[in-house]
Amino acid sequence: MMAFIRPRLRKPLGIALAGTVFAAAWALRGGHAWWLSVAIEVTVLVGAITFYVRAGDDNDEGALAGSRADERQKLLSLRSRALGWNFTMVAAFIGVTAGTALKASWSWPCLVILALGGFAYLLGLSTYGIAEEEPADDTGPRHPAGSPAG
Amino acid sequence: MRNRVREQRTQREMSQAELAASLGVSRQTVISIESGRYLPSLPLAFAIARFFGLTVDKMFDPDEEEAGT
């Protein structure tokens, strides 16, 4: 489906769609603050348009925003996401630890984040090859120690 | 690791943007490779070497440090 959408439009459309879903959820929630859903939608649309404009820039951020990143830029993005994951895991661990010490009930979302992060990490190891390791190809008859020439 | 990308490119009087377009990467990536801040993947290293008509080991020398790094 993504192939039908121009690369520069993909991420702005994703932002607009996600923001619209959240704004709709806020509107469904009802209550006296329902009007905030309109503010959320407007903010998200402005953000998506800004993202689209930035996607045309001739720099690394523009290439990533415009879905035209090359191998180095993809690596930059991957490292940044890994850094974000590390920060999230440390923050979740601190939350769980502090919540446990204080007997607080608010720490369970931190535990969920920690568990999901750990599960996703293990899933990544499994998906990207650790589980498919082949035996080392050194099971043949061993050569006698010493110089190959001798 | 030292490489000869800048030297080869300037010999051919090419801009970084032209080389980037020929290799299918961004101008920023060519700049990073030339300055030694980024080591290209094996396929890209082969593409660069092939583009300049050299072998990979002629293009990239692991025994030499990049000047200024």
Backbone of each chain as ProteinMPNN parsed JSONL, in Angstrom:
{"seq_chain_A": "MMAFIRPRLRKPLGIALAGTVFAAAWALRGGHAWWLSVAIEVTVLVGAITFYVRAGDDNDEGALAGSRADERQKLLSLRSRALGWNFTMVAAFIGVTAGTALKASWSWPCLVILALGGFAYLLGLSTYGIAEEEPADDTGPRHPAGSPAG", "coords_chain_A": {"N_chain_A": [[0.828, -1.199, 0.0], [1.991, 1.157, 0.771], [3.609, 1.683, -1.367], [2.105, 3.007, -3.213], [1.929, 5.529, -2.318], [3.502, 8.641, -2.452], [6.954, 8.928, -1.537], [7.675, 11.22, -0.022], [5.332, 11.933, 1.108], [4.62, 9.956, 2.87], [5.376, 9.795, 5.713], [4.337, 12.293, 6.769], [1.602, 11.803, 6.23], [1.185, 9.585, 7.839], [1.561, 10.733, 10.36], [-0.548, 12.562, 10.36], [-2.701, 10.793, 10.197], [-2.435, 9.228, 12.565], [-2.674, 11.245, 14.466], [-5.247, 12.14, 13.928], [-6.763, 9.912, 14.61], [-6.266, 9.877, 17.359], [-7.396, 12.331, 18.066], [-10.044, 11.796, 17.42], [-10.555, 9.808, 19.289], [-10.387, 11.343, 21.584], [-12.55, 13.018, 21.203], [-14.637, 11.153, 21.271], [-14.468, 10.46, 23.902], [-15.769, 12.446, 25.124], [-17.406, 14.68, 27.484], [-16.735, 17.848, 29.192], [-14.47, 18.854, 27.995], [-14.398, 18.249, 25.326], [-13.978, 19.81, 23.12], [-11.279, 20.101, 22.908], [-10.403, 18.167, 21.184], [-10.642, 19.24, 18.65], [-8.679, 21.197, 18.727], [-6.479, 19.508, 19.024], [-6.552, 18.15, 16.548], [-6.135, 20.255, 14.732], [-3.571, 21.078, 15.524], [-2.122, 18.752, 14.962], [-2.441, 18.575, 12.181], [-1.147, 20.9, 11.344], [1.387, 20.223, 12.238], [1.887, 17.98, 10.59], [1.952, 19.181, 8.074], [4.149, 20.869, 8.398], [6.096, 18.915, 8.735], [6.028, 17.777, 6.199], [6.995, 19.898, 4.68], [9.583, 20.142, 5.765], [10.564, 17.739, 4.915], [11.47, 18.166, 2.403], [13.932, 19.29, 2.636], [17.478, 19.533, 2.028], [19.088, 17.719, 3.718], [20.12, 15.457, 6.397], [17.951, 15.105, 8.151], [15.818, 15.889, 6.542], [15.947, 13.926, 4.562], [15.307, 11.64, 6.026], [12.775, 12.312, 6.952], [11.489, 12.486, 4.533], [11.418, 9.913, 3.613], [13.545, 8.925, 2.016], [15.987, 8.003, 2.717], [19.464, 7.117, 2.691], [21.912, 4.432, 3.175], [23.609, 5.318, 5.301], [22.079, 7.276, 6.525], [19.874, 5.772, 7.303], [21.139, 4.187, 9.165], [21.81, 6.127, 11.047], [19.235, 6.78, 11.915], [18.479, 4.324, 12.984], [20.319, 4.046, 15.106], [19.57, 6.233, 16.634], [16.989, 5.496, 17.358], [17.608, 3.257, 18.864], [18.949, 4.48, 20.96], [16.851, 5.952, 22.029], [15.241, 3.808, 22.884], [16.917, 2.75, 24.866], [16.928, 4.869, 26.742], [14.209, 4.89, 27.393], [13.907, 2.367, 28.569], [15.597, 2.592, 30.808], [14.318, 4.672, 32.171], [11.843, 3.432, 32.648], [12.646, 1.342, 34.296], [13.599, 2.773, 36.502], [11.178, 3.891, 37.273], [9.686, 1.582, 37.962], [11.247, 0.601, 40.071], [11.213, 2.754, 41.909], [8.466, 2.892, 42.324], [8.012, 0.408, 43.508], [9.472, 0.666, 45.888], [8.059, 2.706, 47.112], [5.633, 1.609, 47.411], [3.723, 2.208, 45.513], [0.849, 2.597, 43.38], [1.002, 3.504, 40.874], [3.035, 2.529, 39.326], [2.707, 0.431, 37.592], [2.352, 0.866, 34.74], [4.989, 1.404, 34.017], [6.163, -1.052, 34.431], [4.881, -2.543, 32.491], [5.885, -1.286, 30.177], [8.594, -1.893, 30.484], [8.497, -4.703, 30.329], [7.43, -5.066, 27.756], [9.43, -3.844, 26.233], [11.611, -5.516, 26.786], [10.64, -7.934, 25.762], [10.345, -7.222, 23.063], [13.001, -6.811, 22.419], [14.094, -9.39, 22.686], [12.581, -10.643, 20.739], [13.591, -9.314, 18.536], [16.262, -10.27, 18.524], [15.749, -12.931, 17.957], [14.424, -12.737, 15.482], [16.341, -11.496, 13.848], [18.411, -13.3, 13.629], [20.015, -14.524, 15.717], [18.964, -16.845, 16.819], [19.218, -18.562, 14.779], [21.718, -19.527, 14.458], [24.32, -21.299, 12.926], [26.13, -24.392, 13.352], [29.617, -24.075, 14.106], [32.0, -24.23, 11.482], [34.136, -26.069, 12.015], [34.494, -28.702, 12.544], [35.83, -30.777, 11.397], [38.569, -33.14, 10.814], [41.252, -32.432, 12.957], [44.11, -30.482, 12.225], [47.523, -31.295, 12.701], [49.343, -29.557, 15.202], [51.55, -26.883, 14.462], [53.829, -25.667, 11.944], [52.348, -24.84, 8.822], [53.881, -25.439, 6.682], [55.595, -27.314, 7.543]], "CA_chain_A": [[0.0, 0.0, 0.0], [2.865, 2.319, 0.879], [4.229, 1.945, -2.658], [1.247, 3.907, -3.98], [2.024, 6.865, -1.735], [4.805, 9.257, -2.712], [7.782, 8.81, -0.328], [7.672, 12.434, 0.804], [4.021, 12.069, 1.771], [4.319, 8.819, 3.739], [5.43, 10.088, 7.147], [3.315, 13.287, 7.131], [0.276, 11.165, 6.243], [1.155, 8.743, 9.038], [1.365, 11.631, 11.508], [-1.919, 13.09, 10.277], [-3.636, 9.699, 10.496], [-2.338, 8.893, 13.993], [-3.222, 12.377, 15.213], [-6.695, 12.172, 13.722], [-7.321, 8.819, 15.415], [-6.231, 10.298, 18.756], [-8.386, 13.404, 18.22], [-11.355, 11.138, 17.414], [-10.692, 9.141, 20.588], [-10.647, 12.396, 22.567], [-13.924, 13.478, 20.978], [-15.513, 10.082, 21.757], [-14.404, 10.477, 25.366], [-16.828, 13.372, 25.535], [-17.111, 15.552, 28.622], [-16.714, 19.288, 28.895], [-13.249, 19.214, 27.255], [-14.44, 17.593, 24.008], [-13.492, 20.76, 22.109], [-9.824, 19.955, 22.757], [-10.134, 17.289, 20.032], [-10.469, 20.13, 17.493], [-7.337, 21.785, 18.879], [-5.51, 18.436, 18.743], [-6.557, 17.894, 15.108], [-5.494, 21.399, 14.062], [-2.134, 21.001, 15.843], [-1.551, 17.614, 14.235], [-2.391, 18.902, 10.751], [-0.051, 21.874, 11.176], [2.615, 19.435, 12.389], [2.074, 17.131, 9.401], [2.345, 20.068, 6.967], [5.531, 21.279, 8.697], [6.915, 17.732, 8.467], [6.099, 17.646, 4.742], [7.895, 20.953, 4.182], [10.948, 19.78, 6.186], [10.971, 16.548, 4.147], [12.1, 18.605, 1.165], [15.254, 19.858, 2.916], [18.628, 18.751, 1.581], [19.937, 17.315, 4.852], [19.783, 14.122, 6.907], [16.593, 15.119, 8.715], [14.902, 15.943, 5.404], [15.935, 12.619, 3.892], [14.566, 10.691, 6.872], [11.364, 12.721, 6.956], [10.945, 12.261, 3.198], [11.525, 8.473, 3.293], [14.497, 8.686, 0.926], [17.277, 7.892, 3.399], [20.406, 6.107, 2.205], [22.327, 3.503, 4.234], [24.137, 6.026, 6.469], [20.969, 7.953, 7.203], [19.091, 4.726, 7.978], [21.917, 3.796, 10.341], [21.606, 7.211, 12.012], [17.888, 6.624, 12.459], [18.489, 3.107, 13.807], [21.057, 4.342, 16.339], [18.759, 7.162, 17.425], [15.887, 4.733, 17.953], [18.199, 2.419, 19.916], [19.198, 5.373, 22.096], [15.532, 6.214, 22.601], [14.829, 2.595, 23.59], [17.726, 2.665, 26.089], [16.414, 5.862, 27.683], [12.89, 4.441, 27.847], [14.08, 1.227, 29.472], [16.166, 3.082, 32.076], [13.251, 5.428, 32.847], [10.84, 2.462, 33.124], [13.24, 0.621, 35.425], [13.578, 3.694, 37.647], [9.775, 3.981, 37.677], [9.291, 0.336, 38.652], [11.991, 0.519, 41.328], [10.677, 3.767, 42.823], [7.097, 2.485, 42.662], [8.092, -0.713, 44.448], [9.939, 1.18, 47.188], [7.022, 3.57, 47.708], [4.372, 0.84, 47.385], [2.799, 3.036, 44.73], [0.076, 1.836, 42.393], [1.176, 4.112, 39.552], [4.246, 2.039, 38.638], [2.468, -0.707, 36.678], [2.662, 1.138, 33.324], [6.443, 1.282, 33.826], [6.438, -2.488, 34.351], [4.414, -2.976, 31.162], [6.858, -0.778, 29.2], [9.818, -2.694, 30.671], [8.243, -6.058, 29.817], [7.287, -4.986, 26.296], [10.762, -3.553, 25.677], [12.407, -6.74, 26.875], [10.091, -8.908, 24.815], [10.68, -6.768, 21.703], [14.443, -7.029, 22.231], [14.284, -10.83, 22.445], [11.985, -10.905, 19.425], [14.566, -8.817, 17.554], [17.376, -11.224, 18.459], [15.263, -14.132, 17.285], [14.1, -12.419, 14.091], [17.505, -11.1, 13.053], [19.39, -14.335, 13.344], [20.743, -15.181, 16.793], [18.419, -18.183, 17.037], [19.468, -19.413, 13.606], [23.151, -19.748, 14.33], [24.7, -22.627, 12.474], [27.339, -24.834, 14.06], [30.869, -23.612, 13.512], [32.483, -25.163, 10.473], [35.492, -26.504, 12.378], [34.313, -30.019, 13.157], [36.583, -31.77, 10.646], [39.775, -33.627, 11.512], [42.15, -31.338, 13.321], [45.456, -30.579, 11.689], [48.507, -31.277, 13.768], [49.904, -28.242, 15.495], [52.87, -26.631, 13.879], [53.859, -24.845, 10.739], [51.699, -25.479, 7.672], [54.916, -25.895, 5.744], [56.416, -28.373, 8.099]], "C_chain_A": [[0.865, 1.253, 0.0], [3.484, 2.688, -0.466], [3.404, 2.922, -3.484], [1.341, 5.352, -3.483], [3.424, 7.417, -1.99], [5.632, 9.261, -1.424], [7.696, 10.044, 0.576], [6.376, 12.591, 1.599], [3.8, 11.033, 2.881], [4.291, 9.185, 5.22], [4.453, 11.195, 7.546], [1.911, 12.694, 7.173], [0.112, 10.275, 7.474], [0.895, 9.577, 10.284], [-0.071, 12.134, 11.527], [-2.937, 12.013, 10.667], [-3.64, 9.365, 11.988], [-2.962, 10.006, 14.842], [-4.733, 12.453, 15.109], [-7.383, 11.088, 14.549], [-7.355, 9.232, 16.888], [-7.274, 11.395, 19.02], [-9.801, 12.817, 18.256], [-11.606, 10.442, 18.748], [-11.03, 10.166, 21.669], [-12.094, 12.887, 22.448], [-14.926, 12.446, 21.504], [-15.579, 10.057, 23.284], [-15.456, 11.424, 25.943], [-16.423, 14.258, 26.699], [-17.006, 17.004, 28.202], [-15.501, 19.715, 28.08], [-13.227, 18.598, 25.859], [-13.83, 18.473, 22.929], [-11.98, 20.683, 21.919], [-9.472, 19.053, 21.573], [-9.926, 18.122, 18.763], [-9.076, 20.755, 17.532], [-6.258, 20.757, 18.563], [-5.398, 18.212, 17.239], [-5.841, 19.009, 14.351], [-3.982, 21.337, 14.279], [-1.454, 19.892, 15.04], [-1.438, 17.931, 12.742], [-1.283, 19.911, 10.459], [1.294, 21.141, 11.272], [2.916, 18.605, 11.153], [2.528, 17.979, 8.214], [3.797, 20.525, 7.156], [6.492, 20.133, 8.368], [7.106, 17.564, 6.96], [7.066, 18.67, 4.158], [9.342, 20.595, 4.507], [11.473, 18.577, 5.388], [11.623, 16.931, 2.822], [13.493, 19.165, 1.367], [16.365, 18.921, 2.455], [19.569, 18.487, 2.762], [19.441, 15.957, 5.371], [18.347, 14.061, 7.435], [15.555, 15.109, 7.593], [14.795, 14.602, 4.705], [15.14, 11.6, 4.698], [13.074, 11.021, 6.871], [10.702, 12.405, 5.614], [11.052, 10.814, 2.73], [12.416, 8.222, 2.074], [15.912, 8.533, 1.494], [18.156, 6.837, 2.741], [20.911, 5.299, 3.404], [22.844, 4.22, 5.48], [23.011, 6.689, 7.251], [20.059, 6.952, 7.918], [19.808, 4.257, 9.248], [21.775, 4.847, 11.443], [20.259, 7.045, 12.71], [17.833, 5.422, 13.409], [19.178, 3.363, 15.141], [20.243, 5.268, 17.243], [17.607, 6.424, 18.099], [16.406, 3.83, 19.073], [18.471, 3.253, 21.163], [17.888, 5.695, 22.813], [15.021, 5.027, 23.407], [15.596, 2.473, 24.897], [17.206, 3.632, 27.153], [15.071, 5.401, 28.27], [13.013, 3.309, 28.853], [14.625, 1.676, 30.828], [15.092, 3.82, 32.867], [12.2, 4.471, 33.411], [11.369, 1.696, 34.334], [13.233, 1.493, 36.683], [12.148, 3.811, 38.186], [9.32, 2.768, 38.467], [9.96, 0.263, 40.023], [11.431, 1.505, 42.357], [9.267, 3.384, 43.266], [7.061, 1.347, 43.657], [8.475, -0.215, 45.843], [8.84, 1.965, 47.9], [5.666, 2.865, 47.823], [3.295, 1.597, 46.611], [2.08, 2.194, 43.686], [0.313, 2.354, 40.972], [2.312, 3.489, 38.745], [3.962, 0.927, 37.638], [2.675, -0.374, 35.194], [4.164, 1.032, 33.03], [6.827, -0.186, 33.663], [6.026, -3.032, 32.982], [5.411, -2.542, 30.089], [8.136, -1.612, 29.255], [9.65, -4.089, 30.063], [8.142, -6.052, 28.294], [8.638, -4.741, 25.626], [11.637, -4.789, 25.683], [11.948, -7.792, 25.879], [10.468, -8.523, 23.375], [12.156, -6.992, 21.406], [14.713, -8.501, 21.913], [13.722, -11.233, 21.085], [12.942, -10.469, 18.313], [15.732, -9.77, 17.402], [16.97, -12.462, 17.679], [15.043, -13.867, 15.796], [15.355, -12.177, 13.252], [18.657, -12.087, 13.115], [20.066, -15.039, 14.482], [20.279, -16.628, 16.967], [18.734, -19.131, 15.89], [20.948, -19.667, 13.387], [23.432, -21.168, 13.882], [25.94, -23.065, 13.247], [28.591, -24.364, 13.323], [31.423, -24.681, 12.587], [33.918, -25.595, 10.789], [35.46, -27.896, 13.01], [35.082, -31.128, 12.445], [37.806, -32.243, 11.42], [40.748, -32.482, 11.763], [43.528, -31.57, 12.694], [46.446, -30.6, 12.846], [49.086, -29.878, 13.967], [51.259, -28.093, 14.836], [52.76, -25.839, 12.598], [53.159, -25.567, 9.604], [52.739, -26.056, 6.703], [55.601, -27.152, 6.26], [55.683, -29.633, 8.364]], "O_chain_A": [[0.557, 2.254, -0.647], [3.842, 3.843, -0.696], [3.942, 3.596, -4.362], [0.884, 6.279, -4.152], [4.417, 6.725, -1.765], [5.109, 9.554, -0.349], [7.65, 9.918, 1.8], [6.329, 13.282, 2.617], [2.918, 11.196, 3.724], [3.305, 8.921, 5.908], [3.787, 11.062, 8.573], [1.117, 13.038, 8.048], [-0.962, 10.219, 8.074], [0.114, 9.189, 11.154], [-0.729, 12.135, 12.568], [-3.907, 12.287, 11.374], [-4.699, 9.233, 12.602], [-3.681, 9.741, 15.805], [-5.418, 12.786, 16.076], [-8.451, 11.314, 15.119], [-8.337, 8.979, 17.587], [-7.944, 11.394, 20.052], [-10.651, 13.275, 19.019], [-12.718, 10.475, 19.276], [-11.846, 9.905, 22.553], [-12.767, 13.137, 23.448], [-15.938, 12.806, 22.105], [-16.594, 9.687, 23.875], [-15.955, 11.248, 27.054], [-15.242, 14.553, 26.884], [-17.163, 17.348, 27.031], [-15.488, 20.815, 27.528], [-12.158, 18.439, 25.269], [-13.248, 17.985, 21.96], [-11.452, 21.138, 20.903], [-8.377, 19.154, 21.018], [-9.127, 17.754, 17.902], [-8.386, 20.834, 16.516], [-5.254, 21.071, 17.923], [-4.295, 18.096, 16.706], [-5.045, 18.75, 13.448], [-3.206, 21.518, 13.341], [-0.358, 20.072, 14.51], [-0.437, 17.588, 12.112], [-0.572, 19.798, 9.461], [2.214, 21.402, 10.497], [4.064, 18.532, 10.715], [3.384, 17.555, 7.437], [4.574, 20.563, 6.202], [7.561, 20.35, 7.798], [8.203, 17.25, 6.498], [7.852, 18.361, 3.263], [10.225, 20.719, 3.659], [12.681, 18.423, 5.211], [12.263, 16.093, 2.186], [14.177, 19.486, 0.396], [16.226, 17.698, 2.481], [20.699, 18.974, 2.792], [18.477, 15.392, 4.855], [17.625, 13.093, 7.196], [14.542, 14.414, 7.677], [13.71, 14.182, 4.302], [14.394, 10.797, 4.137], [12.225, 10.132, 6.799], [9.512, 12.095, 5.557], [10.799, 10.526, 1.56], [12.085, 7.411, 1.21], [16.899, 8.884, 0.847], [17.67, 5.8, 2.29], [20.406, 5.455, 4.517], [22.559, 3.791, 6.598], [22.994, 6.666, 8.482], [19.538, 7.236, 8.997], [19.177, 3.969, 10.265], [21.639, 4.511, 12.619], [20.158, 7.155, 13.932], [17.231, 5.484, 14.481], [18.682, 2.947, 16.188], [20.231, 5.105, 18.463], [17.283, 6.686, 19.257], [15.746, 3.653, 20.097], [18.252, 2.795, 22.285], [17.826, 5.71, 24.043], [14.44, 5.201, 24.478], [15.013, 2.134, 25.928], [17.06, 3.264, 28.318], [14.831, 5.508, 29.472], [12.314, 3.288, 29.866], [14.174, 1.202, 31.871], [14.96, 3.629, 34.076], [11.718, 4.67, 34.526], [10.63, 1.433, 35.282], [12.909, 1.029, 37.776], [11.932, 3.828, 39.398], [8.661, 2.891, 39.499], [9.323, -0.093, 41.014], [11.203, 1.153, 43.514], [8.914, 3.533, 44.436], [6.204, 1.304, 44.539], [7.884, -0.619, 46.845], [8.704, 1.901, 49.122], [4.683, 3.454, 48.274], [2.126, 1.624, 46.996], [2.621, 1.214, 43.174], [-0.111, 1.736, 39.995], [2.533, 3.877, 37.598], [4.861, 0.513, 36.907], [3.129, -1.239, 34.444], [4.563, 0.625, 31.939], [7.699, -0.525, 32.863], [6.716, -3.864, 32.393], [5.748, -3.322, 29.198], [8.691, -1.99, 28.224], [10.538, -4.59, 29.374], [8.697, -6.923, 27.623], [8.956, -5.338, 24.598], [12.324, -5.079, 24.704], [12.761, -8.456, 25.236], [10.856, -9.375, 22.575], [12.524, -7.324, 20.279], [15.464, -8.819, 20.99], [14.304, -12.052, 20.374], [13.09, -11.147, 17.296], [16.156, -10.058, 16.283], [17.726, -12.977, 16.856], [15.43, -14.675, 14.953], [15.429, -12.596, 12.097], [19.77, -11.76, 12.702], [20.662, -16.092, 14.255], [21.085, -17.522, 17.227], [18.547, -20.342, 16.001], [21.381, -19.98, 12.278], [22.851, -22.122, 14.4], [26.706, -22.234, 13.734], [28.618, -24.268, 12.096], [31.33, -25.876, 12.866], [34.804, -25.5, 9.94], [36.268, -28.227, 13.878], [34.999, -32.291, 12.84], [38.05, -31.801, 12.543], [41.02, -31.672, 10.877], [44.031, -32.692, 12.643], [46.203, -29.967, 13.874], [49.287, -29.126, 13.013], [52.008, -29.058, 14.68], [51.673, -25.394, 12.229], [53.345, -26.771, 9.428], [52.484, -27.037, 6.005], [56.122, -27.952, 5.483], [56.275, -30.604, 8.837]]}, "seq_chain_B": "MRNRVREQRTQREMSQAELAASLGVSRQTVISIESGRYLPSLPLAFAIARFFGLTVDKMFDPDEEEAGT", "coords_chain_B": {"N_chain_B": [[40.67, 4.594, 8.964], [41.849, 5.218, 5.749], [40.716, 6.787, 2.756], [40.405, 7.13, -0.835], [38.495, 8.642, -2.023], [37.857, 11.415, -2.214], [40.123, 12.331, -3.541], [40.0, 10.903, -6.003], [37.577, 11.815, -6.954], [37.982, 14.598, -7.27], [39.96, 14.536, -9.159], [38.509, 13.811, -11.356], [37.034, 16.004, -11.662], [34.517, 16.237, -10.475], [31.533, 17.109, -8.706], [30.53, 16.797, -5.232], [27.83, 16.351, -5.086], [27.237, 15.373, -7.639], [28.656, 12.958, -7.639], [27.334, 11.696, -5.558], [24.774, 11.412, -6.668], [25.358, 9.661, -8.732], [26.048, 7.4, -7.321], [23.808, 6.853, -5.941], [23.333, 7.76, -3.372], [23.129, 10.109, -0.6], [24.304, 13.553, -0.719], [25.367, 14.309, 1.696], [26.247, 11.895, 2.709], [28.345, 11.234, 0.99], [30.093, 13.295, 1.708], [30.567, 12.56, 4.37], [31.842, 10.086, 4.001], [34.124, 10.849, 2.583], [35.405, 12.39, 4.492], [36.029, 10.521, 6.314], [34.377, 9.974, 8.407], [32.355, 8.183, 8.156], [32.132, 4.771, 7.502], [31.577, 3.086, 4.595], [29.093, 0.572, 3.671], [29.81, -2.803, 2.577], [28.664, -3.354, -0.052], [28.322, -0.68, -0.947], [30.931, 0.259, -0.824], [32.096, -1.329, -2.795], [30.641, -0.38, -4.959], [31.561, 2.255, -5.1], [34.282, 1.855, -5.604], [34.136, 0.51, -8.054], [32.946, 2.471, -9.584], [35.009, 4.324, -9.867], [36.784, 2.819, -11.197], [38.603, 1.264, -9.808], [40.058, -1.133, -7.479], [38.607, -2.343, -4.396], [40.472, -2.435, -2.307], [42.343, -0.689, -3.232], [40.985, 1.624, -3.102], [40.179, 1.94, -0.469], [42.096, 2.09, 2.394], [42.918, 0.226, 5.044], [45.094, 0.387, 6.723], [46.018, 2.903, 6.966], [45.619, 5.933, 8.734], [42.962, 8.296, 8.673], [43.693, 11.573, 7.648], [43.783, 14.085, 10.064], [41.99, 12.915, 11.778]], "CA_chain_B": [[40.818, 4.086, 7.593], [41.967, 6.293, 4.778], [40.179, 6.432, 1.442], [40.816, 8.019, -1.918], [37.281, 9.098, -2.714], [37.974, 12.834, -2.554], [41.192, 12.451, -4.542], [39.491, 10.406, -7.275], [36.476, 12.691, -7.398], [38.523, 15.886, -7.742], [40.685, 14.246, -10.416], [37.512, 13.759, -12.435], [36.338, 17.3, -11.602], [33.103, 15.997, -10.133], [31.096, 17.659, -7.417], [30.053, 15.764, -4.305], [26.431, 16.074, -5.44], [27.24, 14.514, -8.841], [29.077, 11.612, -7.228], [26.237, 11.131, -4.75], [23.699, 11.007, -7.578], [25.818, 8.477, -9.478], [26.096, 6.238, -6.421], [22.48, 6.654, -5.346], [23.327, 8.114, -1.943], [22.979, 11.552, -0.405], [25.536, 14.364, -0.723], [25.909, 14.279, 3.059], [26.947, 10.619, 2.896], [29.636, 11.364, 0.292], [30.921, 14.157, 2.565], [30.963, 11.764, 5.543], [32.813, 9.065, 3.575], [35.385, 11.524, 2.245], [36.074, 12.877, 5.709], [36.357, 9.368, 7.146], [33.456, 9.844, 9.545], [31.459, 7.049, 7.92], [32.664, 3.668, 6.705], [30.437, 2.567, 3.817], [28.862, -0.877, 3.668], [30.582, -3.494, 1.534], [28.118, -3.073, -1.396], [28.599, 0.706, -1.357], [32.373, 0.348, -1.061], [32.327, -1.912, -4.123], [30.068, 0.535, -5.958], [32.468, 3.402, -5.214], [35.508, 1.404, -6.28], [33.793, 0.207, -9.449], [32.669, 3.747, -10.26], [36.277, 4.973, -10.192], [37.612, 1.872, -11.937], [39.666, 0.755, -8.943], [39.622, -2.207, -6.586], [38.242, -1.819, -3.069], [41.659, -2.214, -1.475], [43.036, 0.518, -3.722], [40.136, 2.769, -2.735], [40.127, 2.065, 0.992], [43.286, 1.51, 2.999], [42.677, 0.115, 6.49], [46.323, 0.577, 7.508], [46.341, 4.33, 7.087], [44.642, 6.749, 9.444], [42.482, 9.483, 7.955], [44.352, 12.798, 8.112], [42.937, 14.976, 10.852], [41.053, 12.196, 12.649]], "C_chain_B": [[40.844, 5.256, 6.608], [41.308, 5.851, 3.47], [40.552, 7.496, 0.414], [39.623, 8.585, -2.679], [37.422, 10.557, -3.141], [39.001, 13.032, -3.677], [40.691, 12.032, -5.933], [38.409, 11.325, -7.84], [37.022, 13.999, -7.969], [39.331, 15.701, -9.034], [39.738, 14.267, -11.606], [36.666, 15.032, -12.487], [34.831, 17.129, -11.392], [32.78, 16.704, -8.832], [30.642, 16.504, -6.525], [28.612, 15.369, -4.647], [26.348, 15.144, -6.655], [27.632, 13.081, -8.492], [27.959, 10.919, -6.439], [25.118, 10.627, -5.653], [24.094, 9.749, -8.353], [25.782, 7.219, -8.611], [24.742, 5.933, -5.792], [22.461, 6.874, -3.849], [23.198, 9.636, -1.831], [24.349, 12.243, -0.455], [26.206, 14.314, 0.655], [26.695, 12.989, 3.316], [28.304, 10.639, 2.189], [30.595, 12.202, 1.136], [31.448, 13.344, 3.757], [32.006, 10.707, 5.176], [34.165, 9.733, 3.294], [36.152, 11.965, 3.488], [36.431, 11.739, 6.662], [35.444, 9.188, 8.34], [32.524, 8.648, 9.388], [32.156, 6.017, 7.049], [31.506, 3.057, 5.93], [30.295, 1.061, 3.968], [29.676, -1.501, 2.535], [29.995, -3.237, 0.137], [28.416, -1.648, -1.865], [30.083, 0.898, -1.631], [32.718, -0.22, -2.441], [31.799, -0.977, -5.215], [30.984, 1.73, -6.178], [33.721, 2.999, -5.997], [35.257, 1.157, -7.763], [33.583, 1.499, -10.23], [33.97, 4.41, -10.704], [37.242, 4.03, -10.923], [38.784, 1.349, -11.126], [39.146, -0.453, -8.165], [39.339, -1.596, -5.213], [39.493, -1.54, -2.241], [42.526, -1.062, -1.969], [42.292, 1.775, -3.252], [40.161, 3.025, -1.23], [41.339, 1.361, 1.597], [43.107, 1.441, 4.509], [43.904, 0.412, 7.339], [46.678, 2.04, 7.714], [45.229, 5.056, 7.816], [44.249, 7.929, 8.565], [43.177, 10.708, 8.524], [43.362, 13.649, 8.896], [41.953, 14.252, 11.736], [41.802, 11.53, 13.783]], "O_chain_B": [[39.991, 6.144, 6.632], [41.344, 4.671, 3.123], [40.957, 8.607, 0.758], [39.742, 8.961, -3.846], [37.142, 10.902, -4.29], [38.779, 13.788, -4.622], [40.933, 12.728, -6.918], [38.345, 11.572, -9.045], [36.579, 14.454, -9.023], [39.378, 16.589, -9.885], [40.102, 14.678, -12.708], [35.708, 15.125, -13.255], [34.007, 17.779, -12.035], [33.641, 16.876, -7.97], [30.403, 15.39, -6.993], [28.226, 14.207, -4.515], [25.507, 14.247, -6.705], [27.032, 12.122, -8.976], [27.681, 9.734, -6.625], [24.575, 9.544, -5.432], [23.26, 8.878, -8.6], [25.519, 6.12, -9.099], [24.556, 4.88, -5.183], [21.674, 6.255, -3.133], [23.164, 10.348, -2.834], [25.393, 11.619, -0.263], [27.431, 14.281, 0.769], [27.684, 12.991, 4.049], [29.292, 10.128, 2.717], [31.771, 11.862, 1.266], [32.626, 13.431, 4.106], [32.939, 10.457, 5.939], [35.212, 9.242, 3.715], [37.381, 11.919, 3.529], [37.061, 11.964, 7.695], [35.701, 8.342, 9.196], [31.968, 8.156, 10.37], [32.7, 6.342, 5.993], [30.553, 2.561, 6.532], [31.24, 0.364, 4.339], [30.166, -0.802, 1.649], [30.752, -2.93, -0.783], [28.727, -1.429, -3.035], [30.458, 1.615, -2.559], [33.537, 0.347, -3.165], [32.429, -0.806, -6.259], [31.166, 2.173, -7.312], [34.156, 3.694, -6.914], [36.057, 1.542, -8.616], [33.988, 1.611, -11.387], [34.034, 4.991, -11.787], [38.375, 4.403, -11.228], [39.835, 1.027, -11.68], [37.953, -0.755, -8.188], [39.773, -0.485, -4.91], [39.568, -0.524, -1.55], [43.342, -0.522, -1.221], [42.888, 2.831, -3.037], [40.163, 4.17, -0.779], [41.575, 0.18, 1.341], [43.138, 2.469, 5.186], [43.783, 0.661, 8.539], [47.532, 2.374, 8.535], [44.047, 4.831, 7.556], [45.062, 8.483, 7.824], [43.249, 10.872, 9.742], [42.245, 13.9, 8.444], [41.141, 14.901, 12.395], [41.189, 10.874, 14.626]]}, "name": "protein", "num_of_chains": 2, "seq": "MMAFIRPRLRKPLGIALAGTVFAAAWALRGGHAWWLSVAIEVTVLVGAITFYVRAGDDNDEGALAGSRADERQKLLSLRSRALGWNFTMVAAFIGVTAGTALKASWSWPCLVILALGGFAYLLGLSTYGIAEEEPADDTGPRHPAGSPAGMRNRVREQRTQREMSQAELAASLGVSRQTVISIESGRYLPSLPLAFAIARFFGLTVDKMFDPDEEEAGT"}
